[in-house]
Amino acid sequence: MREVAAASGILPGSLYHHFESKEAIAVELVEEYHADLIQVVREFQSGTKGVDGAKGAEGAAGPADPVAALRAFAHEIANVSFRHQAALQISVFDAPATASSSLKTVVHAEPASLDRRWRSLISAAEAAGAFKASVDTRIVRHVLHRTIVQVGLAWEYPSGPGAVTDCVLALLFDGLAPSADACADRSKPACIVDEATMRWAEQAAQRRRQRRGQILDAARTEFAQRGFEATTVRDIAEAAGLKASNLYRYFESKDSMIQEILGDFSTSLLAAYRDVIGAGSGTVQTLDAILWLLNQAGRHFSPEVEILQTYRRLMALGVADRYHEGAQARLELLADLIARGVSAGELRDVAEPFLVASCLREIMWAPMPKLVHISPQRIREFHRQSVLSGMAAPGQRPAR
């Protein structure tokens, strides 16, 4: 409450004139966010808002221009997400065990009408022949929904929600590489990714054989489920099957645990990036391998990816510095690869390379919790058909 009061410019005691508790503030923030999402859905259903905000964009048979309607809806949802960043951070993790029933109920109660609207718009675009026949529109829905709705959580976008949304849509519809059909599963950089994945599995198995590693695994799970700040040392100790006092024999604090978890993840991923890019293959094959790497990393390190949904908050708390160093190095490597590909005429000039690199990461990881039940190879093919070659049917490329 002290931090909320400081941000509001009032004394902590004055907050209680307006709210019973910080949970009451959290509930109201999330409810306002959901209300804005529902309002956008209703406006698009009624035709009040559509392509460029024009009235009458959708008739009884559906949108007059389904791709333009889909793009306009994505922009509106991204704007809502950007306005409600605090609510998004509250919503990404489970409510604490001691939380009120109202907070527990609202945290994961995203309006069902939002998913229905994505389904409707994507179905209309598919019926109009907007997608290549080979594109799995169920995956399209998950990727668009989760990536766009989490624009407000995006890590370091100075461009604002409009530029980010344009870049995400351009990557998915247009793609980066006209010659992506030449990608091979057993290319040299792709094999390097497979080797890295096996190495991660072996390292994880070795870690779990030691008590310290078992505690770290328990902490990863708890942080991913509850969020770093809501997780207590007692929570981690109980999950690891030991007393809280014994945990301090292995770690000084939960801060040291999160730093090690995120730092090791960052170091492993950066090493793989360098190996893939250093393989000396062509730009398109290297980019295909980087996407495969992010696909595999998102699965193997899924708790870390979920923890990092509140990356900016973790940075503010001073517990993600080591991760940040590696993330910046990876972003520079990927942006440089993209810039070189554009200069050589191998890649399309979609947007500024650093923005493209950041959006690629979000497209790969934001939807991952919804995609883990789908085989890695199917997701690999989807990424080749979207962010590499573009999922829009010939003659259906959206204007930029």
C-alpha positions as CSV (number, residue, x, y, z in Angstrom):
1,M,0.0,0.0,0.0
2,R,2.9,2.3,0.7
3,E,4.1,2.0,-2.9
4,V,0.6,2.6,-4.3
5,A,0.3,5.7,-2.1
6,A,3.7,7.0,-3.2
7,A,2.8,6.6,-6.8
8,S,-0.6,8.3,-6.2
9,G,1.1,11.2,-4.4
10,I,-0.9,10.7,-1.1
11,L,-0.2,9.3,2.4
12,P,-0.6,5.6,2.8
13,G,-3.3,6.1,5.4
14,S,-5.4,8.1,3.0
15,L,-5.8,5.1,0.7
16,Y,-8.1,3.4,3.2
17,H,-10.6,6.2,2.7
18,H,-11.0,4.9,-0.9
19,F,-10.2,1.2,-0.7
20,E,-10.4,-1.5,2.1
21,S,-7.2,-3.2,1.0
22,K,-4.6,-3.6,-1.7
23,E,-6.7,-6.6,-2.9
24,A,-9.7,-4.3,-3.4
25,I,-7.5,-2.1,-5.6
26,A,-6.3,-5.2,-7.6
27,V,-9.9,-6.4,-8.1
28,E,-11.0,-3.0,-9.4
29,L,-8.0,-2.7,-11.7
30,V,-8.7,-6.1,-13.3
31,E,-12.5,-5.4,-13.5
32,E,-11.9,-2.1,-15.3
33,Y,-9.5,-3.9,-17.7
34,H,-12.1,-6.6,-18.5
35,A,-14.8,-4.0,-18.9
36,D,-12.7,-2.2,-21.5
37,L,-12.1,-5.5,-23.4
38,I,-15.9,-6.2,-23.4
39,Q,-16.6,-2.7,-24.6
40,V,-14.3,-3.2,-27.6
41,V,-15.9,-6.5,-28.4
42,R,-19.4,-5.0,-28.3
43,E,-18.4,-2.0,-30.5
44,F,-17.0,-4.4,-33.2
45,Q,-20.1,-6.6,-33.0
46,S,-22.5,-3.7,-33.3
47,G,-20.5,-2.0,-36.1
48,T,-19.9,1.1,-34.0
49,K,-16.2,0.6,-34.5
50,G,-14.4,-1.3,-37.3
51,V,-12.0,-0.5,-40.0
52,D,-10.3,2.8,-39.0
53,G,-13.1,3.3,-36.5
54,A,-15.7,3.7,-39.2
55,K,-19.4,2.8,-38.6
56,G,-21.1,0.1,-40.4
57,A,-17.9,-2.0,-40.8
58,E,-19.7,-5.2,-40.2
59,G,-23.0,-6.3,-41.7
60,A,-25.2,-9.3,-41.0
61,A,-23.0,-11.5,-43.2
62,G,-19.8,-10.4,-41.4
63,P,-17.1,-7.8,-42.0
64,A,-17.0,-6.3,-45.5
65,D,-13.2,-6.6,-45.3
66,P,-12.4,-9.4,-42.8
67,V,-8.6,-8.9,-42.8
68,A,-8.9,-5.2,-42.2
69,A,-11.5,-5.9,-39.5
70,L,-9.1,-8.4,-37.9
71,R,-6.3,-5.9,-38.0
72,A,-8.5,-3.1,-36.6
73,F,-9.6,-5.3,-33.7
74,A,-6.0,-6.3,-32.9
75,H,-5.1,-2.6,-32.6
76,E,-8.0,-1.9,-30.3
77,I,-7.2,-4.8,-28.0
78,A,-3.5,-3.7,-28.0
79,N,-4.6,-0.2,-26.9
80,V,-6.6,-1.6,-24.1
81,S,-3.7,-3.8,-23.0
82,F,-1.3,-0.8,-23.0
83,R,-3.7,1.3,-20.9
84,H,-4.1,-1.5,-18.3
85,Q,-0.6,-2.7,-17.7
86,A,-1.1,-3.0,-13.9
87,A,-4.1,-5.2,-14.4
88,L,-2.2,-7.4,-16.8
89,Q,0.6,-8.0,-14.4
90,I,-2.0,-8.9,-11.7
91,S,-3.7,-11.3,-14.1
92,V,-0.7,-13.4,-15.3
93,F,-0.2,-15.3,-12.1
94,D,-2.5,-17.2,-9.6
95,A,-3.8,-15.2,-6.7
96,P,-2.1,-15.9,-3.4
97,A,-3.6,-18.7,-1.3
98,T,-4.6,-16.1,1.3
99,A,-6.3,-13.9,-1.2
100,S,-10.0,-13.1,-1.1
101,S,-12.4,-15.1,-3.2
102,S,-13.2,-12.0,-5.3
103,L,-9.5,-11.7,-6.3
104,K,-9.1,-15.4,-7.0
105,T,-12.2,-15.3,-9.2
106,V,-11.3,-12.2,-11.2
107,V,-7.6,-13.0,-11.8
108,H,-8.1,-15.6,-14.6
109,A,-11.6,-14.6,-15.6
110,E,-10.8,-13.1,-19.0
111,P,-14.1,-12.3,-20.8
112,A,-15.2,-15.3,-22.9
113,S,-16.5,-12.9,-25.5
114,L,-13.0,-11.8,-26.3
115,D,-12.0,-15.3,-27.5
116,R,-15.3,-15.7,-29.3
117,R,-14.6,-12.5,-31.2
118,W,-11.1,-13.6,-32.3
119,R,-12.7,-16.9,-33.5
120,S,-15.4,-15.0,-35.4
121,L,-13.0,-12.6,-37.1
122,I,-10.4,-15.3,-38.0
123,S,-13.2,-17.6,-39.3
124,A,-14.5,-14.7,-41.5
125,A,-11.0,-14.1,-42.8
126,E,-10.5,-17.8,-43.6
127,A,-13.8,-18.0,-45.4
128,A,-12.8,-15.0,-47.5
129,G,-9.6,-16.9,-48.6
130,A,-7.3,-14.6,-46.6
131,F,-5.0,-17.4,-45.4
132,K,-2.9,-19.9,-47.2
133,A,-4.7,-23.2,-47.2
134,S,-1.9,-24.9,-45.2
135,V,-2.1,-22.5,-42.3
136,D,-3.7,-23.8,-39.1
137,T,-6.1,-21.1,-38.0
138,R,-6.5,-22.6,-34.5
139,I,-2.9,-21.8,-34.0
140,V,-3.4,-18.4,-35.6
141,R,-6.1,-17.6,-33.0
142,H,-3.9,-18.5,-30.0
143,V,-0.9,-16.6,-31.4
144,L,-2.9,-13.4,-32.2
145,H,-5.0,-13.5,-29.0
146,R,-2.1,-14.0,-26.6
147,T,0.5,-11.9,-28.4
148,I,-1.8,-8.9,-28.9
149,V,-3.5,-9.0,-25.5
150,Q,-0.1,-9.0,-23.8
151,V,1.3,-5.9,-25.6
152,G,1.0,-4.1,-22.3
153,L,3.5,-6.5,-20.8
154,A,6.0,-6.1,-23.7
155,W,9.4,-5.6,-22.3
156,E,11.1,-2.6,-23.9
157,Y,8.9,-1.1,-26.6
158,P,9.5,2.7,-26.9
159,S,7.3,2.7,-30.1
160,G,3.9,2.4,-28.4
161,P,1.2,-0.2,-29.0
162,G,0.4,0.9,-32.6
163,A,3.9,0.3,-34.0
164,V,4.2,-3.0,-32.1
165,T,0.8,-4.3,-33.4
166,D,1.6,-3.3,-36.9
167,C,4.9,-5.1,-36.7
168,V,3.3,-8.3,-35.2
169,L,0.6,-8.3,-37.9
170,A,3.1,-7.7,-40.7
171,L,5.3,-10.6,-39.5
172,L,2.4,-13.0,-39.3
173,F,0.6,-12.0,-42.5
174,D,3.6,-11.0,-44.7
175,G,6.5,-12.8,-43.2
176,L,10.1,-12.0,-43.3
177,A,11.6,-14.3,-45.9
178,P,10.2,-14.9,-49.5
179,S,12.5,-18.0,-49.8
180,A,11.5,-19.6,-46.6
181,D,10.3,-22.8,-48.4
182,A,14.0,-23.8,-48.7
183,C,14.3,-24.3,-44.9
184,A,15.3,-27.8,-43.8
185,D,14.8,-29.6,-40.5
186,R,18.4,-30.9,-40.5
187,S,20.3,-27.8,-41.6
188,K,23.5,-27.1,-39.8
189,P,22.1,-24.4,-37.5
190,A,18.9,-26.5,-36.8
191,C,21.1,-29.4,-35.7
192,I,22.9,-27.1,-33.3
193,V,19.5,-26.3,-31.8
194,D,18.7,-30.0,-31.4
195,E,22.1,-30.5,-29.7
196,A,21.4,-27.6,-27.3
197,T,18.0,-29.0,-26.4
198,M,19.5,-32.4,-25.5
199,R,22.2,-30.7,-23.5
200,W,19.5,-28.7,-21.5
201,A,17.7,-31.9,-20.8
202,E,20.8,-33.6,-19.5
203,Q,21.7,-30.6,-17.4
204,A,18.2,-30.5,-15.9
205,A,18.4,-34.3,-15.1
206,Q,21.7,-33.8,-13.4
207,R,20.5,-30.8,-11.4
208,R,17.5,-32.7,-10.1
209,R,19.7,-35.4,-8.6
210,Q,21.1,-32.8,-6.1
211,R,19.1,-31.3,-3.3
212,R,20.1,-27.8,-4.3
213,G,18.8,-28.4,-7.8
214,Q,15.5,-29.8,-6.4
215,I,15.0,-26.6,-4.4
216,L,15.6,-24.5,-7.5
217,D,13.1,-26.6,-9.5
218,A,10.5,-26.1,-6.8
219,A,11.2,-22.3,-6.8
220,R,10.9,-22.2,-10.6
221,T,7.4,-23.8,-10.4
222,E,6.3,-21.6,-7.5
223,F,7.5,-18.4,-9.1
224,A,5.8,-19.3,-12.4
225,Q,2.5,-20.1,-10.7
226,R,2.3,-17.3,-8.1
227,G,4.7,-14.7,-9.3
228,F,8.0,-13.8,-7.7
229,E,6.7,-11.2,-5.2
230,A,3.7,-13.3,-4.0
231,T,5.9,-16.4,-3.5
232,T,7.3,-16.8,0.0
233,V,10.3,-18.8,1.2
234,R,7.8,-21.0,3.0
235,D,6.0,-21.8,-0.2
236,I,9.2,-22.9,-1.8
237,A,10.3,-25.0,1.2
238,E,6.9,-26.8,1.3
239,A,7.1,-27.5,-2.4
240,A,10.6,-28.8,-2.0
241,G,9.6,-31.0,1.0
242,L,11.8,-29.4,3.7
243,K,11.5,-26.8,6.5
244,A,12.0,-23.2,5.6
245,S,14.9,-22.9,8.1
246,N,16.7,-25.7,6.2
247,L,16.3,-23.9,2.9
248,Y,18.8,-21.2,4.1
249,R,21.5,-23.8,4.1
250,Y,21.4,-23.7,0.3
251,F,20.3,-20.2,-0.5
252,E,20.5,-16.8,1.2
253,S,17.1,-15.6,0.0
254,K,14.4,-16.0,-2.6
255,D,16.2,-13.2,-4.5
256,S,19.3,-15.3,-4.9
257,M,17.1,-18.1,-6.2
258,I,15.4,-16.0,-8.9
259,Q,18.7,-14.5,-9.9
260,E,20.2,-17.9,-10.4
261,I,17.1,-19.3,-12.2
262,L,16.8,-16.4,-14.7
263,G,20.6,-16.0,-15.0
264,D,21.2,-19.6,-15.9
265,F,18.4,-19.5,-18.4
266,S,19.8,-16.4,-20.1
267,T,23.3,-17.8,-20.2
268,S,22.2,-21.1,-21.8
269,L,20.0,-19.3,-24.4
270,L,22.7,-16.8,-25.3
271,A,25.3,-19.6,-25.8
272,A,22.9,-21.3,-28.2
273,Y,22.2,-18.1,-30.1
274,R,25.9,-17.6,-30.6
275,D,26.4,-21.1,-31.8
276,V,23.5,-21.0,-34.3
277,I,24.4,-17.6,-35.7
278,G,28.1,-18.6,-35.8
279,A,27.4,-21.7,-37.9
280,G,27.9,-19.6,-41.1
281,S,24.7,-20.6,-42.8
282,G,22.5,-18.4,-44.9
283,T,20.3,-15.7,-43.3
284,V,17.0,-17.5,-43.9
285,Q,18.2,-20.9,-42.6
286,T,19.8,-19.2,-39.6
287,L,16.5,-17.3,-38.8
288,D,14.5,-20.5,-39.2
289,A,16.9,-22.1,-36.6
290,I,16.5,-19.2,-34.2
291,L,12.7,-19.6,-34.3
292,W,13.2,-23.4,-33.7
293,L,15.5,-22.4,-30.8
294,L,12.9,-20.1,-29.3
295,N,10.2,-22.8,-29.8
296,Q,12.3,-25.4,-27.9
297,A,13.5,-23.0,-25.2
298,G,9.9,-21.9,-24.6
299,R,9.0,-25.5,-23.8
300,H,12.1,-26.5,-21.9
301,F,12.2,-23.3,-19.9
302,S,8.5,-22.7,-19.7
303,P,8.5,-21.7,-16.0
304,E,11.2,-19.0,-16.8
305,V,9.1,-17.7,-19.7
306,E,6.1,-17.4,-17.4
307,I,8.1,-15.7,-14.7
308,L,9.3,-13.2,-17.2
309,Q,5.8,-11.9,-18.0
310,T,6.5,-9.3,-15.3
311,Y,10.0,-8.6,-16.5
312,R,9.9,-4.9,-16.0
313,R,8.8,-5.4,-12.4
314,L,11.6,-7.9,-11.8
315,M,14.1,-5.3,-13.2
316,A,12.7,-2.7,-10.9
317,L,13.2,-5.1,-8.0
318,G,16.9,-5.6,-9.0
319,V,16.6,-9.4,-9.5
320,A,16.8,-9.7,-13.3
321,D,20.0,-7.9,-14.1
322,R,21.9,-10.9,-15.2
323,Y,19.0,-12.0,-17.3
324,H,18.7,-8.6,-18.8
325,E,22.4,-8.6,-19.9
326,G,21.9,-11.8,-21.8
327,A,18.6,-10.6,-23.3
328,Q,20.1,-7.5,-24.6
329,A,23.0,-9.4,-26.2
330,R,20.5,-11.8,-27.9
331,L,18.4,-8.9,-29.1
332,E,21.4,-7.3,-30.7
333,L,22.5,-10.6,-32.3
334,L,19.0,-11.1,-33.8
335,A,18.6,-7.5,-34.9
336,D,22.0,-7.6,-36.6
337,L,21.0,-10.8,-38.4
338,I,17.8,-9.2,-39.6
339,A,19.5,-6.0,-40.7
340,R,22.1,-8.0,-42.7
341,G,19.3,-10.0,-44.3
342,V,17.4,-6.9,-45.3
343,S,20.6,-5.3,-46.7
344,A,21.3,-8.4,-48.8
345,G,17.8,-8.6,-50.1
346,E,17.1,-12.0,-48.3
347,L,14.6,-10.6,-45.9
348,R,11.7,-8.1,-46.2
349,D,12.1,-4.7,-44.6
350,V,9.1,-5.1,-42.2
351,A,10.2,-2.5,-39.5
352,E,13.2,-1.3,-37.6
353,P,15.4,-4.4,-36.9
354,F,15.3,-4.1,-33.1
355,L,11.5,-3.8,-33.1
356,V,11.2,-6.9,-35.4
357,A,13.5,-8.9,-33.2
358,S,11.5,-8.0,-30.1
359,C,8.2,-8.8,-31.8
360,L,9.5,-12.2,-32.9
361,R,10.3,-13.0,-29.3
362,E,6.8,-12.1,-28.2
363,I,5.2,-14.0,-31.0
364,M,7.2,-17.1,-30.0
365,W,6.7,-16.9,-26.3
366,A,3.5,-15.0,-25.4
367,P,1.2,-17.8,-26.7
368,M,3.4,-20.7,-25.4
369,P,1.2,-21.7,-22.4
370,K,-1.6,-22.3,-25.0
371,L,0.6,-24.1,-27.4
372,V,2.5,-26.6,-25.3
373,H,-0.1,-29.3,-26.0
374,I,0.6,-29.0,-29.7
375,S,3.7,-30.8,-31.1
376,P,6.9,-28.8,-31.5
377,Q,7.0,-29.8,-35.2
378,R,3.5,-28.4,-35.9
379,I,4.4,-25.2,-34.3
380,R,7.6,-25.1,-36.3
381,E,5.7,-25.5,-39.5
382,F,3.3,-22.7,-38.4
383,H,6.2,-20.3,-37.8
384,R,7.6,-21.1,-41.2
385,Q,4.2,-20.5,-42.8
386,S,3.7,-17.2,-40.9
387,V,6.7,-15.2,-39.6
388,L,9.0,-16.6,-42.2
389,S,6.9,-16.8,-45.5
390,G,3.7,-15.0,-44.3
391,M,0.3,-16.7,-43.7
392,A,-1.6,-14.4,-46.1
393,A,-2.8,-16.1,-49.3
394,P,-1.3,-14.8,-52.6
395,G,-2.9,-11.5,-53.4
396,Q,-4.1,-11.0,-49.8
397,R,-1.1,-9.2,-48.3
398,P,-2.4,-6.4,-46.0
399,A,-1.4,-2.9,-47.0
400,R,1.2,-1.2,-44.8
